[in-house]
């Protein structure tokens, strides 16, 4: 046996090509060509402005709707208060004591006393 001879292990050609392929791979970050970057940036800025404008428009519309809703709620509260006053007035006008007093004053009709004889 011969000593001090450098021996290299056998590598197949297949393994060497795989190693080269790994080195040649590009990163996954995709960068558009320089000639497309400016128009693409302009389009993105335009889309951003359109989205911001649309959201501002919707915001104004929502604020206007909220103001109208508050006005309607205030009107509803006033109407509810007036309704309560009218219900109280109706209860007073339809009470038995008020009707008896009104019939006695206008038509001279009175409730007969207990034990009083009345004719029909």
HELIX and SHEET records of a PDB file:
HELIX    1   1 UNK A   13  UNK A   24  1                                  12    
HELIX    2   2 UNK A   34  UNK A   93  1                                  60    
HELIX    3   3 UNK A   96  UNK A  107  1                                  12    
END                                                                             
